Amino acid sequence: MANVREMVNTHLPVALKLINSAALVAIALSTLCAAGSLREMSGRSAAPAAVTEAD
């Protein structure tokens, strides 16, 4: 049976890679949400149906 230090040294790089990947996915999703919010605030989004029917 391997000691604790060897087990940690074996699994640590894999665990850190998974955490890194999850963090990158979270950053990408938050960037998409922020871009959508900025587009909506700037008025570049499509007009609501009520506005297009009235014009």
mmCIF file of the N, C-alpha and C atoms, coordinates in Angstrom:
data_MODEL
# 
_entry.id   MODEL 
# 
loop_
_atom_site.group_PDB 
_atom_site.id 
_atom_site.type_symbol 
_atom_site.label_atom_id 
_atom_site.label_alt_id 
_atom_site.label_comp_id 
_atom_site.label_asym_id 
_atom_site.label_entity_id 
_atom_site.label_seq_id 
_atom_site.pdbx_PDB_ins_code 
_atom_site.Cartn_x 
_atom_site.Cartn_y 
_atom_site.Cartn_z 
_atom_site.occupancy 
_atom_site.B_iso_or_equiv 
_atom_site.pdbx_formal_charge 
_atom_site.auth_seq_id 
_atom_site.auth_comp_id 
_atom_site.auth_asym_id 
_atom_site.auth_atom_id 
_atom_site.pdbx_PDB_model_num 
ATOM 1   N N  . MET A 1 1  ? 0.841   -1.187 0.000   1.00 0.00 ? 1  MET A N  1 
ATOM 2   C CA . MET A 1 1  ? 0.000   0.000  0.000   1.00 0.00 ? 1  MET A CA 1 
ATOM 3   C C  . MET A 1 1  ? 0.884   1.249  0.000   1.00 0.00 ? 1  MET A C  1 
ATOM 4   N N  . ALA A 1 2  ? 0.553   2.171  -0.879  1.00 0.00 ? 2  ALA A N  1 
ATOM 5   C CA . ALA A 1 2  ? 1.348   3.396  -0.993  1.00 0.00 ? 2  ALA A CA 1 
ATOM 6   C C  . ALA A 1 2  ? 1.025   4.319  0.182   1.00 0.00 ? 2  ALA A C  1 
ATOM 7   N N  . ASN A 1 3  ? 2.016   5.095  0.547   1.00 0.00 ? 3  ASN A N  1 
ATOM 8   C CA . ASN A 1 3  ? 1.745   6.021  1.647   1.00 0.00 ? 3  ASN A CA 1 
ATOM 9   C C  . ASN A 1 3  ? 0.966   7.234  1.127   1.00 0.00 ? 3  ASN A C  1 
ATOM 10  N N  . VAL A 1 4  ? 0.553   8.056  2.035   1.00 0.00 ? 4  VAL A N  1 
ATOM 11  C CA . VAL A 1 4  ? -0.327  9.179  1.705   1.00 0.00 ? 4  VAL A CA 1 
ATOM 12  C C  . VAL A 1 4  ? 0.361   10.160 0.766   1.00 0.00 ? 4  VAL A C  1 
ATOM 13  N N  . ARG A 1 5  ? 1.619   10.400 0.985   1.00 0.00 ? 5  ARG A N  1 
ATOM 14  C CA . ARG A 1 5  ? 2.333   11.367 0.151   1.00 0.00 ? 5  ARG A CA 1 
ATOM 15  C C  . ARG A 1 5  ? 2.370   10.922 -1.309  1.00 0.00 ? 5  ARG A C  1 
ATOM 16  N N  . GLU A 1 6  ? 2.594   9.666  -1.555  1.00 0.00 ? 6  GLU A N  1 
ATOM 17  C CA . GLU A 1 6  ? 2.619   9.154  -2.929  1.00 0.00 ? 6  GLU A CA 1 
ATOM 18  C C  . GLU A 1 6  ? 1.233   9.238  -3.567  1.00 0.00 ? 6  GLU A C  1 
ATOM 19  N N  . MET A 1 7  ? 0.210   8.947  -2.783  1.00 0.00 ? 7  MET A N  1 
ATOM 20  C CA . MET A 1 7  ? -1.153  9.049  -3.317  1.00 0.00 ? 7  MET A CA 1 
ATOM 21  C C  . MET A 1 7  ? -1.490  10.490 -3.684  1.00 0.00 ? 7  MET A C  1 
ATOM 22  N N  . VAL A 1 8  ? -1.111  11.424 -2.837  1.00 0.00 ? 8  VAL A N  1 
ATOM 23  C CA . VAL A 1 8  ? -1.368  12.844 -3.119  1.00 0.00 ? 8  VAL A CA 1 
ATOM 24  C C  . VAL A 1 8  ? -0.583  13.282 -4.347  1.00 0.00 ? 8  VAL A C  1 
ATOM 25  N N  . ASN A 1 9  ? 0.677   12.892 -4.426  1.00 0.00 ? 9  ASN A N  1 
ATOM 26  C CA . ASN A 1 9  ? 1.496   13.263 -5.578  1.00 0.00 ? 9  ASN A CA 1 
ATOM 27  C C  . ASN A 1 9  ? 0.963   12.674 -6.869  1.00 0.00 ? 9  ASN A C  1 
ATOM 28  N N  . THR A 1 10 ? 0.325   11.536 -6.798  1.00 0.00 ? 10 THR A N  1 
ATOM 29  C CA . THR A 1 10 ? -0.234  10.903 -7.986  1.00 0.00 ? 10 THR A CA 1 
ATOM 30  C C  . THR A 1 10 ? -1.517  11.588 -8.442  1.00 0.00 ? 10 THR A C  1 
ATOM 31  N N  . HIS A 1 11 ? -2.384  11.945 -7.501  1.00 0.00 ? 11 HIS A N  1 
ATOM 32  C CA . HIS A 1 11 ? -3.703  12.463 -7.852  1.00 0.00 ? 11 HIS A CA 1 
ATOM 33  C C  . HIS A 1 11 ? -3.782  13.991 -7.915  1.00 0.00 ? 11 HIS A C  1 
ATOM 34  N N  . LEU A 1 12 ? -2.853  14.676 -7.342  1.00 0.00 ? 12 LEU A N  1 
ATOM 35  C CA . LEU A 1 12 ? -2.909  16.134 -7.302  1.00 0.00 ? 12 LEU A CA 1 
ATOM 36  C C  . LEU A 1 12 ? -2.906  16.786 -8.686  1.00 0.00 ? 12 LEU A C  1 
ATOM 37  N N  . PRO A 1 13 ? -2.046  16.395 -9.610  1.00 0.00 ? 13 PRO A N  1 
ATOM 38  C CA . PRO A 1 13 ? -2.080  17.040 -10.933 1.00 0.00 ? 13 PRO A CA 1 
ATOM 39  C C  . PRO A 1 13 ? -3.426  16.862 -11.646 1.00 0.00 ? 13 PRO A C  1 
ATOM 40  N N  . VAL A 1 14 ? -4.028  15.690 -11.508 1.00 0.00 ? 14 VAL A N  1 
ATOM 41  C CA . VAL A 1 14 ? -5.324  15.448 -12.139 1.00 0.00 ? 14 VAL A CA 1 
ATOM 42  C C  . VAL A 1 14 ? -6.399  16.332 -11.506 1.00 0.00 ? 14 VAL A C  1 
ATOM 43  N N  . ALA A 1 15 ? -6.398  16.411 -10.190 1.00 0.00 ? 15 ALA A N  1 
ATOM 44  C CA . ALA A 1 15 ? -7.382  17.236 -9.487  1.00 0.00 ? 15 ALA A CA 1 
ATOM 45  C C  . ALA A 1 15 ? -7.227  18.711 -9.860  1.00 0.00 ? 15 ALA A C  1 
ATOM 46  N N  . LEU A 1 16 ? -5.993  19.179 -9.916  1.00 0.00 ? 16 LEU A N  1 
ATOM 47  C CA . LEU A 1 16 ? -5.763  20.579 -10.276 1.00 0.00 ? 16 LEU A CA 1 
ATOM 48  C C  . LEU A 1 16 ? -6.179  20.870 -11.717 1.00 0.00 ? 16 LEU A C  1 
ATOM 49  N N  . LYS A 1 17 ? -5.972  19.919 -12.610 1.00 0.00 ? 17 LYS A N  1 
ATOM 50  C CA . LYS A 1 17 ? -6.383  20.090 -14.006 1.00 0.00 ? 17 LYS A CA 1 
ATOM 51  C C  . LYS A 1 17 ? -7.903  20.190 -14.104 1.00 0.00 ? 17 LYS A C  1 
ATOM 52  N N  . LEU A 1 18 ? -8.615  19.364 -13.348 1.00 0.00 ? 18 LEU A N  1 
ATOM 53  C CA . LEU A 1 18 ? -10.077 19.425 -13.343 1.00 0.00 ? 18 LEU A CA 1 
ATOM 54  C C  . LEU A 1 18 ? -10.580 20.756 -12.788 1.00 0.00 ? 18 LEU A C  1 
ATOM 55  N N  . ILE A 1 19 ? -9.960  21.216 -11.717 1.00 0.00 ? 19 ILE A N  1 
ATOM 56  C CA . ILE A 1 19 ? -10.358 22.507 -11.143 1.00 0.00 ? 19 ILE A CA 1 
ATOM 57  C C  . ILE A 1 19 ? -10.079 23.632 -12.126 1.00 0.00 ? 19 ILE A C  1 
ATOM 58  N N  . ASN A 1 20 ? -8.940  23.574 -12.805 1.00 0.00 ? 20 ASN A N  1 
ATOM 59  C CA . ASN A 1 20 ? -8.591  24.588 -13.792 1.00 0.00 ? 20 ASN A CA 1 
ATOM 60  C C  . ASN A 1 20 ? -9.596  24.603 -14.944 1.00 0.00 ? 20 ASN A C  1 
ATOM 61  N N  . SER A 1 21 ? -9.964  23.434 -15.416 1.00 0.00 ? 21 SER A N  1 
ATOM 62  C CA . SER A 1 21 ? -10.930 23.353 -16.509 1.00 0.00 ? 21 SER A CA 1 
ATOM 63  C C  . SER A 1 21 ? -12.290 23.885 -16.080 1.00 0.00 ? 21 SER A C  1 
ATOM 64  N N  . ALA A 1 22 ? -12.726 23.534 -14.879 1.00 0.00 ? 22 ALA A N  1 
ATOM 65  C CA . ALA A 1 22 ? -14.013 24.026 -14.380 1.00 0.00 ? 22 ALA A CA 1 
ATOM 66  C C  . ALA A 1 22 ? -13.999 25.546 -14.235 1.00 0.00 ? 22 ALA A C  1 
ATOM 67  N N  . ALA A 1 23 ? -12.887 26.088 -13.794 1.00 0.00 ? 23 ALA A N  1 
ATOM 68  C CA . ALA A 1 23 ? -12.785 27.543 -13.653 1.00 0.00 ? 23 ALA A CA 1 
ATOM 69  C C  . ALA A 1 23 ? -12.846 28.229 -15.013 1.00 0.00 ? 23 ALA A C  1 
ATOM 70  N N  . LEU A 1 24 ? -12.203 27.656 -16.020 1.00 0.00 ? 24 LEU A N  1 
ATOM 71  C CA . LEU A 1 24 ? -12.247 28.244 -17.357 1.00 0.00 ? 24 LEU A CA 1 
ATOM 72  C C  . LEU A 1 24 ? -13.655 28.198 -17.940 1.00 0.00 ? 24 LEU A C  1 
ATOM 73  N N  . VAL A 1 25 ? -14.377 27.121 -17.697 1.00 0.00 ? 25 VAL A N  1 
ATOM 74  C CA . VAL A 1 25 ? -15.766 27.026 -18.162 1.00 0.00 ? 25 VAL A CA 1 
ATOM 75  C C  . VAL A 1 25 ? -16.620 28.074 -17.465 1.00 0.00 ? 25 VAL A C  1 
ATOM 76  N N  . ALA A 1 26 ? -16.432 28.251 -16.172 1.00 0.00 ? 26 ALA A N  1 
ATOM 77  C CA . ALA A 1 26 ? -17.196 29.256 -15.427 1.00 0.00 ? 26 ALA A CA 1 
ATOM 78  C C  . ALA A 1 26 ? -16.899 30.668 -15.940 1.00 0.00 ? 26 ALA A C  1 
ATOM 79  N N  . ILE A 1 27 ? -15.654 30.955 -16.251 1.00 0.00 ? 27 ILE A N  1 
ATOM 80  C CA . ILE A 1 27 ? -15.286 32.268 -16.787 1.00 0.00 ? 27 ILE A CA 1 
ATOM 81  C C  . ILE A 1 27 ? -15.918 32.478 -18.154 1.00 0.00 ? 27 ILE A C  1 
ATOM 82  N N  . ALA A 1 28 ? -15.909 31.458 -19.000 1.00 0.00 ? 28 ALA A N  1 
ATOM 83  C CA . ALA A 1 28 ? -16.507 31.574 -20.326 1.00 0.00 ? 28 ALA A CA 1 
ATOM 84  C C  . ALA A 1 28 ? -18.010 31.814 -20.229 1.00 0.00 ? 28 ALA A C  1 
ATOM 85  N N  . LEU A 1 29 ? -18.689 31.096 -19.356 1.00 0.00 ? 29 LEU A N  1 
ATOM 86  C CA . LEU A 1 29 ? -20.131 31.282 -19.205 1.00 0.00 ? 29 LEU A CA 1 
ATOM 87  C C  . LEU A 1 29 ? -20.464 32.660 -18.646 1.00 0.00 ? 29 LEU A C  1 
ATOM 88  N N  . SER A 1 30 ? -19.679 33.139 -17.695 1.00 0.00 ? 30 SER A N  1 
ATOM 89  C CA . SER A 1 30 ? -19.945 34.464 -17.149 1.00 0.00 ? 30 SER A CA 1 
ATOM 90  C C  . SER A 1 30 ? -19.668 35.548 -18.185 1.00 0.00 ? 30 SER A C  1 
ATOM 91  N N  . THR A 1 31 ? -18.702 35.318 -19.060 1.00 0.00 ? 31 THR A N  1 
ATOM 92  C CA . THR A 1 31 ? -18.428 36.278 -20.128 1.00 0.00 ? 31 THR A CA 1 
ATOM 93  C C  . THR A 1 31 ? -19.599 36.349 -21.100 1.00 0.00 ? 31 THR A C  1 
ATOM 94  N N  . LEU A 1 32 ? -20.167 35.200 -21.436 1.00 0.00 ? 32 LEU A N  1 
ATOM 95  C CA . LEU A 1 32 ? -21.332 35.188 -22.318 1.00 0.00 ? 32 LEU A CA 1 
ATOM 96  C C  . LEU A 1 32 ? -22.513 35.900 -21.683 1.00 0.00 ? 32 LEU A C  1 
ATOM 97  N N  . CYS A 1 33 ? -22.744 35.669 -20.403 1.00 0.00 ? 33 CYS A N  1 
ATOM 98  C CA . CYS A 1 33 ? -23.843 36.340 -19.706 1.00 0.00 ? 33 CYS A CA 1 
ATOM 99  C C  . CYS A 1 33 ? -23.600 37.848 -19.640 1.00 0.00 ? 33 CYS A C  1 
ATOM 100 N N  . ALA A 1 34 ? -22.379 38.247 -19.373 1.00 0.00 ? 34 ALA A N  1 
ATOM 101 C CA . ALA A 1 34 ? -22.061 39.674 -19.293 1.00 0.00 ? 34 ALA A CA 1 
ATOM 102 C C  . ALA A 1 34 ? -22.225 40.337 -20.659 1.00 0.00 ? 34 ALA A C  1 
ATOM 103 N N  . ALA A 1 35 ? -21.831 39.658 -21.715 1.00 0.00 ? 35 ALA A N  1 
ATOM 104 C CA . ALA A 1 35 ? -21.983 40.220 -23.057 1.00 0.00 ? 35 ALA A CA 1 
ATOM 105 C C  . ALA A 1 35 ? -23.454 40.402 -23.391 1.00 0.00 ? 35 ALA A C  1 
ATOM 106 N N  . GLY A 1 36 ? -24.276 39.429 -23.025 1.00 0.00 ? 36 GLY A N  1 
ATOM 107 C CA . GLY A 1 36 ? -25.710 39.557 -23.270 1.00 0.00 ? 36 GLY A CA 1 
ATOM 108 C C  . GLY A 1 36 ? -26.319 40.711 -22.485 1.00 0.00 ? 36 GLY A C  1 
ATOM 109 N N  . SER A 1 37 ? -25.898 40.869 -21.247 1.00 0.00 ? 37 SER A N  1 
ATOM 110 C CA . SER A 1 37 ? -26.419 41.969 -20.432 1.00 0.00 ? 37 SER A CA 1 
ATOM 111 C C  . SER A 1 37 ? -25.987 43.321 -20.979 1.00 0.00 ? 37 SER A C  1 
ATOM 112 N N  . LEU A 1 38 ? -24.732 43.424 -21.396 1.00 0.00 ? 38 LEU A N  1 
ATOM 113 C CA . LEU A 1 38 ? -24.259 44.691 -21.959 1.00 0.00 ? 38 LEU A CA 1 
ATOM 114 C C  . LEU A 1 38 ? -24.979 45.024 -23.258 1.00 0.00 ? 38 LEU A C  1 
ATOM 115 N N  . ARG A 1 39 ? -25.222 44.007 -24.070 1.00 0.00 ? 39 ARG A N  1 
ATOM 116 C CA . ARG A 1 39 ? -25.939 44.220 -25.327 1.00 0.00 ? 39 ARG A CA 1 
ATOM 117 C C  . ARG A 1 39 ? -27.360 44.698 -25.038 1.00 0.00 ? 39 ARG A C  1 
ATOM 118 N N  . GLU A 1 40 ? -27.982 44.114 -24.040 1.00 0.00 ? 40 GLU A N  1 
ATOM 119 C CA . GLU A 1 40 ? -29.345 44.502 -23.675 1.00 0.00 ? 40 GLU A CA 1 
ATOM 120 C C  . GLU A 1 40 ? -29.378 45.924 -23.125 1.00 0.00 ? 40 GLU A C  1 
ATOM 121 N N  . MET A 1 41 ? -28.399 46.287 -22.307 1.00 0.00 ? 41 MET A N  1 
ATOM 122 C CA . MET A 1 41 ? -28.367 47.634 -21.731 1.00 0.00 ? 41 MET A CA 1 
ATOM 123 C C  . MET A 1 41 ? -28.057 48.689 -22.784 1.00 0.00 ? 41 MET A C  1 
ATOM 124 N N  . SER A 1 42 ? -27.284 48.332 -23.793 1.00 0.00 ? 42 SER A N  1 
ATOM 125 C CA . SER A 1 42 ? -26.929 49.314 -24.809 1.00 0.00 ? 42 SER A CA 1 
ATOM 126 C C  . SER A 1 42 ? -28.027 49.501 -25.838 1.00 0.00 ? 42 SER A C  1 
ATOM 127 N N  . GLY A 1 43 ? -29.048 48.652 -25.808 1.00 0.00 ? 43 GLY A N  1 
ATOM 128 C CA . GLY A 1 43 ? -30.167 48.807 -26.727 1.00 0.00 ? 43 GLY A CA 1 
ATOM 129 C C  . GLY A 1 43 ? -29.945 48.143 -28.063 1.00 0.00 ? 43 GLY A C  1 
ATOM 130 N N  . ARG A 1 44 ? -28.946 47.296 -28.199 1.00 0.00 ? 44 ARG A N  1 
ATOM 131 C CA . ARG A 1 44 ? -28.677 46.635 -29.475 1.00 0.00 ? 44 ARG A CA 1 
ATOM 132 C C  . ARG A 1 44 ? -29.446 45.329 -29.633 1.00 0.00 ? 44 ARG A C  1 
ATOM 133 N N  . SER A 1 45 ? -30.191 44.944 -28.618 1.00 0.00 ? 45 SER A N  1 
ATOM 134 C CA . SER A 1 45 ? -30.950 43.698 -28.717 1.00 0.00 ? 45 SER A CA 1 
ATOM 135 C C  . SER A 1 45 ? -32.192 43.936 -29.572 1.00 0.00 ? 45 SER A C  1 
ATOM 136 N N  . ALA A 1 46 ? -32.829 42.870 -29.968 1.00 0.00 ? 46 ALA A N  1 
ATOM 137 C CA . ALA A 1 46 ? -34.031 42.984 -30.774 1.00 0.00 ? 46 ALA A CA 1 
ATOM 138 C C  . ALA A 1 46 ? -35.129 43.674 -29.981 1.00 0.00 ? 46 ALA A C  1 
ATOM 139 N N  . ALA A 1 47 ? -35.926 44.447 -30.653 1.00 0.00 ? 47 ALA A N  1 
ATOM 140 C CA . ALA A 1 47 ? -37.007 45.172 -30.009 1.00 0.00 ? 47 ALA A CA 1 
ATOM 141 C C  . ALA A 1 47 ? -38.089 44.187 -29.563 1.00 0.00 ? 47 ALA A C  1 
ATOM 142 N N  . PRO A 1 48 ? -38.769 44.469 -28.469 1.00 0.00 ? 48 PRO A N  1 
ATOM 143 C CA . PRO A 1 48 ? -39.851 43.587 -28.047 1.00 0.00 ? 48 PRO A CA 1 
ATOM 144 C C  . PRO A 1 48 ? -40.979 43.555 -29.072 1.00 0.00 ? 48 PRO A C  1 
ATOM 145 N N  . ALA A 1 49 ? -41.771 42.512 -29.044 1.00 0.00 ? 49 ALA A N  1 
ATOM 146 C CA . ALA A 1 49 ? -42.831 42.331 -30.035 1.00 0.00 ? 49 ALA A CA 1 
ATOM 147 C C  . ALA A 1 49 ? -43.844 43.472 -29.982 1.00 0.00 ? 49 ALA A C  1 
ATOM 148 N N  . ALA A 1 50 ? -44.143 43.999 -28.804 1.00 0.00 ? 50 ALA A N  1 
ATOM 149 C CA . ALA A 1 50 ? -45.109 45.091 -28.670 1.00 0.00 ? 50 ALA A CA 1 
ATOM 150 C C  . ALA A 1 50 ? -44.629 46.344 -29.399 1.00 0.00 ? 50 ALA A C  1 
ATOM 151 N N  . VAL A 1 51 ? -43.345 46.600 -29.349 1.00 0.00 ? 51 VAL A N  1 
ATOM 152 C CA . VAL A 1 51 ? -42.791 47.788 -29.996 1.00 0.00 ? 51 VAL A CA 1 
ATOM 153 C C  . VAL A 1 51 ? -42.822 47.615 -31.520 1.00 0.00 ? 51 VAL A C  1 
ATOM 154 N N  . THR A 1 52 ? -42.469 46.451 -32.011 1.00 0.00 ? 52 THR A N  1 
ATOM 155 C CA . THR A 1 52 ? -42.436 46.252 -33.457 1.00 0.00 ? 52 THR A CA 1 
ATOM 156 C C  . THR A 1 52 ? -43.837 46.255 -34.053 1.00 0.00 ? 52 THR A C  1 
ATOM 157 N N  . GLU A 1 53 ? -44.846 45.771 -33.317 1.00 0.00 ? 53 GLU A N  1 
ATOM 158 C CA . GLU A 1 53 ? -46.207 45.770 -33.835 1.00 0.00 ? 53 GLU A CA 1 
ATOM 159 C C  . GLU A 1 53 ? -46.787 47.181 -33.832 1.00 0.00 ? 53 GLU A C  1 
ATOM 160 N N  . ALA A 1 54 ? -46.403 48.010 -32.883 1.00 0.00 ? 54 ALA A N  1 
ATOM 161 C CA . ALA A 1 54 ? -46.951 49.369 -32.806 1.00 0.00 ? 54 ALA A CA 1 
ATOM 162 C C  . ALA A 1 54 ? -46.395 50.247 -33.918 1.00 0.00 ? 54 ALA A C  1 
ATOM 163 N N  . ASP A 1 55 ? -45.158 49.986 -34.319 1.00 0.00 ? 55 ASP A N  1 
ATOM 164 C CA . ASP A 1 55 ? -44.546 50.824 -35.365 1.00 0.00 ? 55 ASP A CA 1 
ATOM 165 C C  . ASP A 1 55 ? -45.019 50.301 -36.682 1.00 0.00 ? 55 ASP A C  1 
# 
